[in-house]
Amino acid sequence: MALADHDPDLLAQNEQLRTRVEQLELELATLRAQTVQTVASAQETLYWFERWGVDFNALFSRPQVDQLRKVVRALREVYRKAVKTKRRFLS
């Protein structure tokens, strides 16, 4: 008989490891399912954009879009600072 068959500490540790492996396998299965769902959703969205003839490469290569992105970033930064200030005063 192996040493692990007689040592209660090793048996307990093996059981803990088996339990952890089961947890990780469940976590992995959940993550795989979420990934499949996300990819399917993205593919469906892409299908419709292609069907409508939307070319994001051409759209985002325009200088006006770059300017718009910069404005949106600046507005987002102002909004975040305002929320941070509000939270500081209310807490």
JOVEN-V132418 format. One record per pair of residues at least 4 apart in sequence whose C-alpha atoms are under 7 Angstrom apart, sorted by the first residue. I is the first residue (numbers start at 1). J is the second residue. Records with the same first field share a line. If there is no record, write none. Layout:
# JOVEN-V132418
I=J / J
This chain:
# JOVEN-V132418
1=5
3=7
4=10 / 11
7=11
8=12
9=13
10=14
11=15
12=16
13=17
14=18
15=19
16=20
17=21
18=22
19=23
20=24
21=25
22=26
23=27
24=28
25=29
26=30
27=31
28=32
29=33
30=34
31=35
32=36
33=37
34=38
35=39
36=40
37=41
38=42
39=43
40=44
41=45
42=46
43=47
44=48
45=49
46=50
47=51
48=52
49=53 / 54
50=54
55=59
56=60
57=61
58=62
60=65
62=66
63=67
64=68
65=69
66=70
67=71
68=72
69=73
70=74
71=75
72=76
73=77
74=78
75=79
76=80
77=81
78=82
79=83
80=84
81=85
82=86
83=87
84=88
85=89
86=90
87=91
